[in-house]
Amino acid sequence: MRVTRDKSAIYLQRLNPGGLVTSANRENHLVWWAACEPELAGEDPSALTEKAKALGFSTLQKESQEILRLPSQ
């Protein structure tokens, strides 16, 4: 999971390590690999499917995003 926020909301992105990498989720995958497997930081996440499987990830989970709106100030 990756958590980000801006002034109006908190964003919870559930990731699928080793799954499909698109232009919409590429940054999330880069950050996840860098944070969780630092020795792979900077690697192309779309080429890490076998590594994800070796780490125990199914690579079949559905990715999703939840948006938590913050109260207006």
N, C-alpha and C positions, 0 to 999 in steps of 0.2 A: 504494500500500500504506500502511496505517496500522498502527503498532505501539503497543500499550499493554501494561501489566502490572499485576499486583497481587502480593500476598505469595506466592501459590501458582503463578502461571503468567505466561507471556508470550503475548500474543495477536497473531497476524499476520493482519490483514484485507486481503485482496486486493480492491480496489475496481474498479468499472467507471464511471469518470467519464462523466457524461452518461447513464448507464443508469437503470434503475428505482430510485426512491428510496422506501423504505418506513419505517414507524416503527422497524423494527429496524436500519436502516442510515443513517438520516437524519443522526445525529451524525457518523458517519464521513465522510459526504459533505460536510457543512459544514466539518469540520476539513480535509479534503483540499483543497477549493476555497480556503479561507483560507490554507493553507500554500503551495499550488502556484500559485495565481493571486490574490495578495493584493488586487488591485483588485476582485475579486468577493466578498470576504469579506462575509458577512451576506446574500448573495443566496439566494433559494430554489434549492437545488441541482436540484430537479426541473424547473426552467425553463432549465437550462443545457445541454441536449442539443446544440443547434446550436453553442454555443461549444466544447463538448468535441469535436465533429466537426471544427470549424475548427482545433483544436489537434492533430488527428491521431488521436484516439481513435475506435475503431470503435463504441463504445457497446453492443456485443453480447457482450462478454466476461462469463463467468460469475463472480459474486462467490463468495468462499470465505473460510473462517477456519481457521487452524491454531492449535492450542493446544499450547504447549511447557510442560509441567509442570516446576516447579523442585523441586530436592531438598528434602526436609524438613529443617528446622533444629533 
